[in-house]
Amino acid sequence: MRFSLAATLATLCFFSSVLPAVTADRILESNSLNSCQDESAFSASLFNMVITPNNSMVTCRVIATVSVQGSIVFDVALNVYGYQFMRKVIDPCSDEIKLPGLCPMSPGNIDSTFSFPLGDALDEVPGIAYTIPDLDAMVRVFVNLTDTQESVACVEAAFSTGKTVESVGVKWATAIIAGLGLVSAAVVSALGHSNAAAHLAVNAMSLFGYFQAQAVIGLTGIKMPPIVQAWTQNFQWSMGIIQVGWMQDIFTWYQRATGGAPATLFSSLSTSSVQVAKRSLDLVPDGVSSLFDRGLAMMAKRNNVKLDNGSYIVYGIQRVAYRSQIETTNLFLTGLVIYYFFVIFTIIVVSLFKVVSEFCVRQGWLKGDKFVEFRSGWLTILKGILFRLTLIGFPQMTILCLWEFTQVDSPALVILAVMFFFGMLITLGWATFQVIRLAYSESNPAYVLFSSPQVLNRLGFLYVQFRASAYYFIIPVLCYTIVKGMFIAFGQHNGVVQAIALIIIEVAALIASSVLRPWMDKPTNSFNIAIHVLNFLNAIFLLIFTNVFGAPNMVAAIVGIVLFIANAAFSLILLLMVIVSSALVFWRRNPDARYRFMADDRTSFMKSQTQLDNTNELDALAATARGDKAAYGSHTDFHQDDDSFYSDSINRQPNSDNNSMPPVASYSQTSLDHTGSHQPPRSPVNPSLPLFPAEKQGQPSSPRQ
């Protein structure tokens, strides 16, 4: 049974109430048997067990190696969420059980499937245990010789109820709503409501960033409770980790063709077990600790870590790949291809929208002033969209590309990782440099960054979410992404280092956002600061999962439940906010009136298509009053693009007498004296006063008022 998004907000007790008693489906199952003792006389490479409490029957498939002989008894302990719930001694030679090959135990290999009744052994387990999703339960069995009571083997098996908070419904809901916010912002922007579009885009981007932060938790090499693993798996789509069967076949072929050796984990499941590393693995004595340490030492090697008993252990990025049904050697290429499929899909949609809108206008189905800015400067807008997609995909490509450097799945994949990581890094770095250069060219950053539609449409994705004076904040954002990605990719073998690094990174981000408050207005600052607060708390929870403090087992289990509930509730709140914002924007006749105009007065500099009619003289006067160099022409070279609606309208706009107006830049010629030297422009307008009176709250300014 899968859980809906609403169910993810409940506590475990609530789960038991929303999931009615399905006694016919009650099961406990385990898919791996792990050794928990050095020099264990019993090791299993394959173990599948299903317990049906209704008839107290156990069905088991085992492939194991036994190296001890004699009569034995099983000392069985059941731990639920770190608490020892039951302890019992079972004699495999009793008339009720009679386990083949174990009564008495003899050296050799075991490959058998058998069933036996448990009697009343499960009567003490409450019925609620069978309805809890991602049950953190473990059975540990010590194999003791009957004569000497010496422990010759120790094995443990993690059990689940078959229910989980990982849900396809949650994945689709979060993806669709996040996409809805971005699409709504694009449509509202095309309609000319720049203020509303900016708010929608910022909130949607912040929501998407939070989903990526949730996915990053699952990508850490830290051993986590099952409920945390399942919850974070819901957001791996935001990192491009989406399993598509036919793609996986192509990726495997490509890796072989380029000199790699694909992993074969899923093809060996019939003969080998896979241990998904979780919190309880480092809470057991001796054996598991040493086995896991050897697995960590092998992390730098390619493919999955294989233990001495023939089973595999996966954790961190490999754990996410395994839970996504993706071979670990295909993970990098999966994330890369899914991301660029999304980019290509976006290009196609934008191009089709341009064609359809032009066709509708020509047919008279749409008025000529609909989407006019988009239709006139759609190439510039498309470039800006691609820049924004680069910023969205940068966290996922940083982690996957850097991780590929440690895996070296094939020479071709390493080359792809180098190309795409440094390509995206250079692209964002170049765009950031352009923003800084433009902002430094004028004393008023808001004017130079928001007065040109060309600059705004192409580079606005880097700074539109911040107030004009905090345009530089994109630099710490990019540094935050790179440093965080490096610790995730390179620190897979050391969960403690990852947890401490994440705490330092998140607390730095929280302090910077709380002190500087760089976003465009108070609600947006609160929205993003709340996200950083929860990211910081999640980093603290991860440190607790590492058991660095030596806390009781139950602490990590409780913290895992708290992490799930807190993030589920917060995710729902953010989703509802985005849904409501998107709905209200389309409901209102004037969406911009819903939001306050920013204090940096950016709206007075933004030029919509409807404001460009017969305003060249006023624009020139505005530039002259501010003392700008060469009016609009010299502070940026972005105005020279042929696809810019701005350049076309400025240079070819007729005046009221139907006489051709000179380009705006020609007004700057008056600032050159007869010697050719540049002099400050003169104007009858006092430069110390604003050219236009400040508009009333909720009313956009018009240069013709």
LOBAGU-940928 format. One line per 10 residues: their letters; for each residue y negated, x negated, z negated of C-alpha. Coordinates in pm, whole numbers, plus 32768, in hexadecimal, padded with zeros to 4 digits. Last residue first. Layout:
N
a	Y/X/Z; ...
This chain:
705
qrpsspqgqk	686B/7F88/866C; 68C3/7ED5/87B1; 6979/7DB0/8710; 6A67/7EA2/8667; 6AE5/7E73/8506; 6C21/7F16/8488; 6BFA/8029/8381; 6CED/8025/8258; 6BF2/7F85/816E; 6A96/7F98/81FC
eapflplspn	6A38/7E9B/8300; 6972/7D67/82AE; 6830/7D5B/8378; 6845/7C9B/84BF; 67AF/7B4A/8511; 67DD/7ACB/83B1; 66AA/7A25/831E; 666F/78AF/82F1; 6663/787D/8469; 651C/7946/8480
vpsrppqhsg	651E/79E4/85D9; 640D/7975/86C6; 6503/7872/8745; 6501/7702/878C; 6634/7638/87D7; 665A/74E9/8726; 6622/73D4/8822; 6722/7326/88FC; 6697/7209/89C9; 6670/722F/8B40
thdlstqsys	6518/718E/8B47; 647D/72D3/8BC3; 64FA/738B/8A90; 6652/7422/8A66; 6671/7552/8980; 6612/763A/8A9B; 675A/75E3/8B43; 680A/7691/8A24; 67B4/77DB/8ABC; 6885/777B/8BE6
avppmsnnds	69BC/7787/8B0A; 699C/78FF/8B03; 69DB/7909/8C77; 68C1/798E/8D4B; 68A7/7B07/8D6F; 68D0/7BA8/8EC3; 67E3/7CC1/8EFD; 685D/7E26/8EDD; 671F/7E7F/8E22; 67E4/7EC4/8CE4
npqrnisdsy	687C/7D6D/8CEC; 69B7/7D04/8DA4; 6ACD/7C48/8CEA; 6B69/7B38/8DC4; 6B5C/7A01/8CEA; 6B8F/7AA4/8B98; 6C95/7B9C/8C0B; 6D6A/7A9C/8CBB; 6D55/7997/8BA8; 6DB7/7A8F/8A99
fsdddqhfdt	6ECE/7B2C/8B5F; 6F71/79DB/8B5B; 707B/799E/8C60; 6FAA/789B/8D14; 6F9D/77B9/8BE6; 6E45/771F/8BAE; 6E03/77BF/8A60; 6F04/76E2/89B1; 6E29/75B1/89E3; 6D79/75E4/889E
hsgyaakdgr	6C25/75AC/8804; 6B77/7575/8951; 6B64/76C1/8A03; 6B10/77C6/8908; 69A5/7767/88C5; 696F/7607/893F; 696F/7583/87DC; 693A/7698/86E1; 67EB/76B6/862D; 684D/77F7/8582
ataaladlen	6727/78B2/8615; 6776/7827/876C; 68DE/78A2/875B; 686B/79FA/86F2; 6762/79FE/87FF; 6865/79A4/8902; 694B/7AB5/8889; 682B/7BAE/888F; 67DC/7B4F/89F5; 6948/7B6B/8A5A
tndlqtqskm	6974/7CC0/89BA; 6975/7DA7/8AEA; 6ADF/7E15/8AB3; 6BA3/7D21/89D9; 6BCB/7E02/88AB; 6CCF/7EE4/894D; 6DAA/7DBC/899D; 6DB7/7D48/8839; 6CEE/7C1C/87CC; 6D37/7BA2/866C
fstrddamfr	6C0B/7AFA/85CE; 6B92/7C1B/84F7; 6CFA/7C59/8490; 6D16/7AFC/83FD; 6C17/7B4C/82F1; 6CBC/7A59/81F8; 6CCA/7B78/80FF; 6DDC/7C22/81C7; 6DA4/7D85/823A; 6E49/7E76/814E
yradpnrrwf	6F7E/7F1E/81D7; 6FC4/808C/8223; 6E98/80A1/830B; 6F43/7FB3/83FF; 7049/80BC/844A; 6F48/81A7/84E8; 6FFB/82EB/8549; 70EE/82BB/842D; 7262/8308/8446; 72BA/81CE/8508
vlassvivml	7232/80EE/83F5; 72C3/81CD/82E8; 7426/81A0/836B; 7411/8024/8380; 7381/8008/8222; 7485/80F6/8192; 75A7/803B/8232; 7520/7EE6/81C9; 74EC/7F58/8063; 7644/7FF9/805B
llilsfaana	76E6/7EB5/80CC; 7629/7DEC/7FC6; 7695/7ED9/7EB1; 77FE/7ED7/7F2A; 7804/7D5C/7F30; 7778/7D4C/7DCE; 7887/7E35/7D4C; 799C/7D71/7DF8; 7904/7C28/7D85; 78F8/7C8F/7C19
iflvigviaa	7A52/7D33/7C1C; 7B00/7C0E/7CC4; 7A5A/7B02/7BF2; 7AA7/7BC4/7AB3; 7C16/7BE2/7B17; 7C29/7A6C/7B58; 7B7A/7A24/7A0E; 7C87/7AEF/795A; 7D9E/7A22/79FB; 7CEC/78D8/79B8
vmnpagfvnt	7CC5/7932/784A; 7E2D/79AB/7823; 7EBB/7852/7856; 7E0B/77CB/7725; 7CE8/76DC/7767; 7D22/756B/77AE; 7BB7/7535/7811; 7C0B/74A8/7969; 7CE4/75D7/79AA; 7C80/75CA/7B1D
fillfianlf	7C51/7745/7B12; 7B32/7719/7A1A; 7A7A/7642/7B19; 7AA9/7754/7C1B; 7A0F/7851/7B2C; 78DC/7773/7B09; 78B9/7765/7C84; 78D5/78E1/7C92; 77B9/78FD/7B97; 76DF/7823/7C77
nlvhiainfs	7731/78F6/7DA8; 76DA/7A2C/7CDE; 7584/79A2/7C84; 754A/792E/7DEA; 7589/7A8F/7E6C; 7498/7B20/7D69; 7392/7A22/7DDA; 73BE/7A9E/7F3E; 737C/7C0E/7EF9; 7268/7BC4/7DFC
ntpkdmwprl	71B2/7AEB/7EF9; 71DA/7BF9/8002; 714E/7CFF/7F15; 7024/7C1D/7EBA; 6FB8/7BBF/8018; 6FF0/7AC8/8135; 70E7/79DD/8090; 707F/7894/7FEE; 7099/78F0/7E7E; 7048/7788/7E21
vssailaave	70C6/7797/7CBA; 71E6/788C/7CDD; 725A/780E/7E34; 724E/76A0/7DCA; 72F7/76E3/7C7C; 740E/77AF/7D1B; 744A/76B1/7E31; 745C/7594/7D35; 7546/7664/7C5C; 7620/76A6/7D8C
iiilaiaqvv	763B/7539/7DF2; 7680/74BB/7C92; 7784/75C9/7C51; 7822/758D/7DA5; 7841/7418/7D5D; 78E9/745E/7C0E; 79E3/754B/7CB1; 7A2E/7463/7DD5; 7A60/7338/7CF0; 7B4D/7403/7C18
gnhqgfaifm	7C0E/7480/7D48; 7C65/7326/7DC3; 7D3D/730A/7EFE; 7C6D/73FD/7FCC; 7B31/7333/7F8D; 7AE1/72CA/80F4; 7AB7/7420/8193; 7A28/74E2/806C; 7950/73C2/7FF3; 78CA/7385/8151
gkvityclvp	7884/74F8/818B; 77AF/750C/8050; 76E7/73DC/80BA; 76AF/7463/821B; 7650/75C7/81B5; 7564/755B/809F; 74BF/745F/818B; 7488/7578/8288; 73EA/7659/817E; 731F/7534/80F4
iifyyasarf	7285/7506/8251; 7255/767C/8294; 7167/767E/816C; 705A/75D2/823D; 6FCA/7720/82B2; 6F5F/775D/814B; 6DEA/7791/8194; 6E3E/78A0/8290; 6F15/7968/81A0; 7084/7940/81EB
qvylfglrnl	7170/7A20/82B4; 70AD/79D5/83F3; 70E8/785F/83C8; 721C/77E5/847E; 7269/791E/854A; 7101/7913/85C9; 7151/77F3/86B1; 7183/78A2/8800; 70ED/79FA/87D0; 6FD3/7980/86F0
vqpssflvya	6F76/7858/87C8; 6F5E/7928/8905; 6EC3/7A52/8852; 6DA6/7966/87F4; 6CC7/79C7/86D0; 6DDC/79AC/85CC; 6E1D/7839/8594; 6CC2/77B4/85EE; 6C08/78C0/852E; 6CE6/78C9/83FA
pnsesyalri	6CDB/774E/83DD; 6B5D/7751/83AA; 6AD1/75EF/83B3; 6B6F/75BB/8505; 6C42/74A8/85A3; 6D15/7480/8468; 6DBB/75D1/849F; 6E0C/7579/8607; 6EAE/742F/85AB; 6F75/74CA/848E
vqftawglti	6FF6/75DE/8572; 704D/74E9/8687; 7106/7409/8590; 71D1/7534/8519; 7233/7586/8680; 729E/741E/86BB; 736A/7417/8579; 740E/7562/85CE; 7476/74E0/8722; 74D8/7389/869B
lmgfffmval	75B8/7425/8592; 7650/751B/8689; 76A6/7405/877C; 7714/7320/8661; 7814/741D/85ED; 7873/7496/8749; 78A8/7344/87EA; 794F/7297/86C5; 7A40/73B8/8687; 7A92/73CD/87FA
ivlapsdvqt	7ADE/7257/87FE; 7BBF/7283/86CE; 7C71/73A0/877D; 7CAE/72C7/88AE; 7D41/71AD/87DE; 7E3B/729E/873C; 7E69/733A/85E4; 7D90/7228/8550; 7DA0/72C2/83F1; 7C81/7217/833A
fewlclitmq	7B8C/7233/845E; 7C02/739B/848A; 7B76/73E5/8331; 7A1D/7373/83A3; 7A33/745C/84D0; 7AB2/7584/8404; 79B2/7564/82EC; 7882/7525/83C6; 78F5/7624/84C8; 7905/7736/83C1
pfgiltlrfl	77B1/76E5/8329; 7707/76BC/8480; 777B/7807/850E; 7653/78D5/8495; 7555/77C6/84F1; 75E9/77A5/864D; 75E6/7920/866D; 7471/7918/861E; 7437/7811/872A; 74F8/78E8/8820
igklitlwgs	741F/7A12/87C5; 72E4/7941/87F8; 735B/78D7/894F; 73A0/7A43/89A1; 723F/7AA1/8938; 71B3/7998/8A21; 728C/7A1B/8B39; 7227/7B81/8AED; 70B3/7B45/8B15; 7045/7C66/8BEF
rfevfkdgkl	7163/7D56/8BA7; 715E/7D0F/8A32; 6FE8/7D3C/8A16; 6FF6/7E7B/8AE5; 710D/7F16/8A16; 7079/806C/8A67; 6F1D/8060/8B04; 6F94/80D2/8C5A; 7024/8211/8BD1; 719D/8233/8BE9
wgqrvcfesv	726C/830F/8CCE; 7178/82D6/8DE9; 727D/823B/8ECD; 71BF/80F2/8ECD; 71A8/80FB/8D52; 731C/8144/8D2E; 7377/8025/8E18; 729D/7F31/8D59; 733B/7F9F/8C0F; 749A/7F81/8C9E
vkflsvviit	7463/7E22/8D28; 73C0/7D9C/8BEA; 74C7/7E42/8B0F; 75D7/7DA9/8BE8; 7541/7C4F/8BB4; 752C/7C82/8A3B; 7695/7CFD/8A2D; 7718/7BDD/8B02; 7664/7AD7/8A33; 76E8/7B75/88F3
fivffyyivl	784E/7B70/8975; 7827/7A01/89D0; 77B6/79B0/886C; 78D1/7A7E/87D3; 79CE/79CC/88AD; 7929/788C/8837; 7973/78DE/86CC; 7AD8/794E/870F; 7B1A/780E/87D4; 7A9E/7721/86C5
gtlflnttei	7B42/77D4/85A1; 7C91/77E0/8652; 7C74/7677/86CA; 7C47/7602/8564; 7D65/76D7/84DF; 7E6B/767C/85E2; 7EFE/7554/8524; 7F16/762E/83EF; 7FEF/772A/84A3; 7F47/787D/8486
qsryavrqig	7FDE/79AB/83D4; 7E94/79E9/831D; 7F39/79A5/81CB; 7FB5/785A/8256; 7E5F/77F8/82E0; 7DB5/784E/8197; 7EB4/777D/80D9; 7E80/765C/81C9; 7D0A/7665/8181; 7D4B/764D/800C
yviysgndlk	7EB9/7649/7FB2; 800D/7638/805B; 8158/75BB/7FD4; 8291/759F/80A7; 8400/75AC/8049; 84FF/749E/8099; 8551/743A/7F33; 847E/72FE/7F47; 8343/73BC/7F96; 82A5/73EC/80EB
vnnrkammal	812A/73EC/8105; 80BB/74A0/823E; 803E/7401/8380; 7F7E/72B7/8393; 7F6C/71B6/8282; 7E3D/719E/819F; 7EDD/729E/80BC; 8007/71C0/8071; 7F7B/714F/7F22; 7F40/72BA/7ECA
grdflssvgd	80AF/7309/7F04; 8115/71E8/7E25; 802E/7270/7D19; 80CB/73C7/7D46; 8226/7340/7D0D; 81B3/727E/7BDB; 810A/73AC/7B43; 8227/7491/7B9E; 831C/73B3/7AEB; 8266/7356/79AE
pvldlsrkav	8212/749D/7905; 8184/75D8/799D; 8014/7632/799E; 7FC8/757E/7AE0; 8089/7670/7BB8; 8013/77A3/7AFA; 7EBE/77A8/7BA3; 7F38/77CB/7D05; 7FD8/76F8/7E18; 8084/77CC/7F1E
qvsstslssf	81E7/7745/7F25; 828F/7775/8074; 8407/779B/807F; 84E5/76FF/8188; 8608/7775/825F; 8595/78BD/82F8; 842A/7857/82CB; 845C/7733/83BC; 83B0/77D1/84EC; 8284/7824/8417
ltapaggtar	8250/76BD/83A8; 8277/761B/84FB; 8141/753E/8502; 80D1/74C8/8657; 8100/7358/86B6; 7FD7/72DF/8781; 7FBF/721E/88C7; 7ED3/72FB/898D; 7FDE/73D6/8A2D; 807F/7419/88D9
qywtfidqmw	7F34/748E/884C; 7EEA/7564/897A; 8040/760E/8967; 800E/765F/87F6; 7EB0/76E5/883D; 7F32/77BE/8959; 8044/7855/887F; 7F49/7892/8767; 7E63/7945/885A; 7F78/7A35/88BC
gvqiigmswq	7FAA/7A99/8752; 7E42/7AC7/86E1; 7E04/7A5F/8579; 7C9A/7A5E/8509; 7C01/7936/8451; 7AA6/7939/84EF; 79FF/78DD/83A6; 7979/7A40/8373; 7ADC/7ABD/83B5; 7B40/7A02/8279
fnqtwaqvip	7A98/7B13/81AF; 7BC1/7BE4/813D; 7C7F/7AA4/80E5; 7B8A/7A75/7FC7; 7C1D/7BA7/7F1B; 7D88/7B41/7F4E; 7D5A/79E1/7EC4; 7C92/7A68/7DA0; 7DA1/7B68/7D4E; 7EB0/7A5E/7D64
pmkigtlgiv	7E11/7981/7C59; 7D75/783F/7CDE; 7DE3/76D8/7D16; 7CB1/761D/7D91; 7CBD/757E/7EEA; 7B92/764C/7F56; 7BB2/772A/8088; 7BCE/786B/7FBB; 7A7D/782F/7F1B; 79F0/77E1/8075
aqaqfygfls	7A48/7943/80E6; 796E/79D7/7FD4; 7850/78F1/803E; 787F/7969/81A4; 785D/7AD0/812D; 771E/7A6F/8079; 7694/79D2/81B6; 76DE/7B12/8277; 761F/7BDB/8173; 74FB/7AE8/8185
manvalhaaa	74F7/7B02/8301; 74FD/7C7F/82EE; 73E2/7C7F/81EF; 730E/7B94/82C2; 7350/7C53/8405; 72F6/7DA3/836C; 71B4/7D1B/82D8; 714B/7C75/841F; 719C/7DAC/84EA; 70C5/7E85/8406
nshglasvva	6F99/7DA0/8439; 6FD3/7D6E/85AD; 6FDF/7EDE/860C; 6FBE/7EAD/8785; 70E9/7F78/87FF; 719F/7E34/884F; 7171/7DCE/86E3; 720C/7F14/866D; 7336/7ED9/8752; 7369/7D71/86DE
asvlglgaii	7347/7DCB/856D; 743E/7EE7/8595; 7534/7DFB/863E; 751E/7D02/851E; 754A/7E10/8414; 7668/7EB4/84CE; 7719/7D64/84EA; 771F/7D45/8370; 7794/7EB0/8359; 78A7/7E7C/845B
atawkvgvse	7929/7D3A/83C0; 792B/7DC1/825D; 79DD/7F01/82C2; 7AD8/7E50/83A3; 7B40/7D59/8297; 7B49/7E63/8187; 7C28/7F3F/825F; 7D12/7E20/82AE; 7D46/7DFD/813A; 7D7D/7CDE/804B
vtkgtsfaae	7D6E/7D91/7EFD; 7EE8/7D7A/7EED; 8024/7E42/7EAE; 8181/7DB4/7EE4; 81BC/7DB0/7D6E; 81B5/7C36/7D51; 8292/7B33/7CAE; 8266/79BC/7C89; 83AF/7903/7C5B; 83FC/77E5/7B73
vcavseqtdt	8512/76E5/7B5B; 857F/75F9/7A4B; 86BB/752B/7A4F; 87A9/746B/796D; 8729/74EC/781F; 881D/747A/7714; 88B2/7591/7642; 89D7/74A4/7603; 8B03/7584/764D; 8A62/769B/7716
lnvfvrvmad	8999/75B3/77F2; 8838/7637/781C; 878A/76AF/795A; 8621/76FC/7900; 8593/7823/79C2; 8423/786D/79EE; 83B9/79C2/7A6C; 8252/79DE/7ADC; 8161/7B00/7AED; 7FFF/7B07/7B77
ldpityaigp	8015/7C5D/7C1C; 7F55/7C67/7D60; 7F1E/7DDE/7D45; 7F8F/7E8D/7C04; 8073/7FB6/7C4C; 81C0/7F27/7BD2; 812B/7EA7/7A8C; 80AF/8004/7A36; 8218/8070/79FA; 8231/7F9A/78C4
vedladglpf	8332/7E7B/78BD; 840B/7E9D/7785; 851A/7F5B/783E; 8541/7E3D/7934; 8671/7D98/7892; 8720/7EE8/7865; 8835/7EA1/795E; 87D4/7D8A/7A4A; 88CE/7DE4/7B5C; 894A/7CE6/7C5E
sftsdingps	8914/7C9D/7DCD; 8978/7B7A/7EA9; 890E/7AAE/7FD4; 8997/7950/7FF7; 8950/77EB/8054; 89A1/7709/7F2F; 89D7/7594/7F5C; 8AAA/74BD/7E7C; 8AEB/746A/7D10; 8B95/7576/7C3A
mpclgplkie	8B06/767D/7B54; 8C0A/774E/7A9E; 8BBF/785D/7AE4; 8A9E/77FB/7BC1; 8B45/77F7/7D16; 8B53/7974/7D28; 8A8E/7A26/7C14; 8B76/7AF3/7B35; 8A70/7BF1/7ABB; 8B01/7D0B/79E6
dscpdivkrm	8C3E/7C55/797B; 8B76/7B39/78E9; 8B8D/79E8/7994; 8A1A/79DA/79ED; 89C5/79EB/7879; 885A/7A57/784E; 8774/79E9/7732; 8632/7AB1/7710; 84BE/7A7D/76E6; 83B9/7B89/7735
fqygyvnlav	8241/7BB0/7757; 81D2/7A4A/7743; 805F/7A6F/778D; 7FBE/79A7/78A6; 7F73/7AD6/797A; 80DE/7B49/7956; 81DB/7A46/78E6; 834E/7AA0/78E8; 8439/79A3/7843; 85A9/797A/789B
dfvisgqvsv	8699/7889/77EC; 87C0/788F/78DB; 8918/7828/785D; 8A01/771E/78E2; 8B6E/76BE/78FC; 8BAA/7571/79A3; 8B4A/7497/7AC8; 89FA/741A/7B35; 8968/73B2/7C86; 8915/74FF/7D29
taivrctvms	885D/751E/7E77; 87C5/7666/7EE4; 87B3/776D/7FF3; 878F/78B9/7F40; 8775/7A27/7FAA; 8759/7B21/7E8C; 8771/7C95/7E53; 873E/7D00/7CEA; 878E/7E5D/7C72; 86F4/7F12/7B4B
nnptivmnfl	8728/8064/7BF6; 85C0/80D8/7BF0; 8545/7F7B/7B98; 8584/7EF5/7CF7; 857E/7D79/7CEA; 855E/7CB7/7E31; 85AA/7B44/7E45; 857B/7A4D/7F61; 85B5/78DA/7F27; 85C9/77C4/8025
sasfasedqc	85B8/764B/7FEA; 8647/7671/7E8D; 8671/755E/7D8C; 8765/7552/7C68; 87BB/741A/7B9F; 864B/73DB/7B55; 85EF/7271/7B49; 8493/72C7/7AC8; 8468/7430/7A61; 83A7/7559/7AEB
snlsnselir	8458/7588/7C38; 83DB/76A4/7D11; 8494/77D4/7D91; 83DA/7882/7EA9; 83C6/79DE/7F3E; 83B3/7AC3/7E10; 83BE/7C3C/7DF9; 838D/7D4B/7CF7; 83BA/7EAB/7D71; 834A/800F/7D31
datvaplvss	8357/80D9/7E72; 841A/8209/7DF8; 8354/820A/7CB5; 820E/8240/7D6A; 8144/8299/7C36; 7FED/82DA/7CC0; 7F0D/81BF/7D31; 7DAF/822A/7CD3; 7E10/8227/7B62; 7EBF/80D6/7B5B
ffcltaltaa	7DA4/803B/7C21; 7CB5/80C1/7B1C; 7D6D/7FFD/7A14; 7D52/7EC7/7AEE; 7BDE/7EF6/7AFC; 7B3F/7FAD/7C1A; 7A4B/7F3E/7D24; 7B57/7EDF/7E1E; 7BC8/8048/7E2C; 7A8F/80AC/7EE5
lsfrm	7AD5/7FAE/7FF6; 7C2B/8044/8039; 7D67/7FAA/7FAD; 7EAA/7F78/8068; 8000/8000/8000
